Amino acid sequence: GRWQGAETMNRPVTRPAAIAANPPMRRSDPSIPVLAGALTATILFVFGVHWLSAIGVAAFAYYFTRLLQESGADHPIESFIQVMACIQWNIGPVLAYAGFSDHYKYHMYVPEPEYMALAVPAVIAMSLGLYAFRPRRRPALVAHYGQATRDIVTRYPYLPFYLIGVGFVFSFLVSRFPPSLAFPAYILSNVKYIGLIYLLFSDRVKGKTLVLVGAFFISFLSSLRGAMFLDLLLWFAFIGMYAAYIMRPSMAKKLAVVALGFLFIFILQAAKDEYRAKLEREGRSDYVQKFLSSVDERMRVEQMRRMDELAQSNNIERVVVRINQGWIISRIMQLVPSSIPHADGETIWVALKASVLPRLLFPDKPIAGGEVNFEKYTRYYLQTNTSMGISLLGEAYINFGLYGAWTFMFLFGLISSFVIRKIFMLAAKYPTIWLWFPLVMLHFVKAETELLVQLNFLVKSIILVYLFVWANKHFLRLKL
């Protein structure tokens, strides 16, 4: 059957008044992120923090402030990638070196100056490449695409619900697919979040808020079933970027939302281990009740104790361990090249081949996931239900050493910037393709993933998204 309004699909979307109808927010002041970074570095210098660590934290302050400024006026994908990298490669290690985590295994294996000499310049080098192809007029382009998206959703009012439905159907069926079809099913299961983004742009759908809340709750239940929350948190952040574009919140409201988000992450991290233990002891059922009781057990008053159990050092250590990808990188630095030789580009070459060649032409194609390189270069062996990666920065050091890692991170940022620009250019032909950024770039914001995972996901997701868009256009006469 045809979609309602499909007979007008070839009518050009009215765009001349797009920027006037939805003007971008006031131009961001580039001096504010610089000031935030400089002020942060100065304060840390005064308190005696190592100068490289101070610059690393200042870099986070710069990118975070830039992310807040761009939210609502642009699509801040580059700044989001940089913030996530800073948190896991700079902030986590700084907290570990400061004594907030002294885990017997997940600690820093090399001195602070040695680690920071790798991580801080590498993060900055990646940003220099990542912002390289970003056009200055992109806020105006985003306003243009935003109005075009509203026109599309107005023309096809049931489009968001169709996408949400597709996503939830595949969410329930993904575990029933054979391994060869697991990845396409996983991609299609995430289409529900893309549908929620489309729904944000709809002005005529009744009960939109109820649908959004209901979809988020069902997604949260799905995460509770698997006791895995990272992807859900990333999707919340991505959807929040599009919501900020539509709602245009003040800086105070943005900071309030971020503060609530960090509080939720802190509570989630503090209760996660207890929740997983409950699932093992009591079986996989009553997920909400088990989760709430786990949170309650971390926060309740015990024998006249104050309600500050959540802030105990062991809970802080859990959070630091979770965000600190530096312990893996420092472990690699301890072993390479003293005990394990540099890979000299081998893992990079393998990742490039694996991302473009099918297994038929590449019989030794590795399985994306990161366990092989993790075990080889850290000499720690993972349990069957545990997944860890060496990260892009760890892989850069494994292959090219200190200075080569800086160069590699710059080139990676440069190529990523080129890909982002090309996807934005596609919006001239497919007006809502900019809403699919989160699905295509999902693993680029995960600083713990290595190049094989990132390229494999990028190439396959682009192909699948293209096929999905093509199929809807030719079979349902639905132009996305």
TAMOHU-V990878 format. One record per helix or strand of 3 or more residues. SS is the DSSP state (a for helix, b for strand). FROM is the first residue (numbers start at 1). LEN is the number of residues. Records with the same first field share a line. If there is no record, write none. Layout:
# TAMOHU-V990878
SS=FROM-LEN / FROM-LEN
This chain:
# TAMOHU-V990878
a=6-3 / 18-4 / 30-17 / 51-20 / 77-21 / 112-19 / 138-18 / 159-18 / 179-11 / 191-10 / 208-19 / 230-18 / 251-32 / 287-13 / 309-3 / 313-11 / 326-10 / 346-11 / 371-8 / 391-36 / 433-8 / 442-4 / 451-25
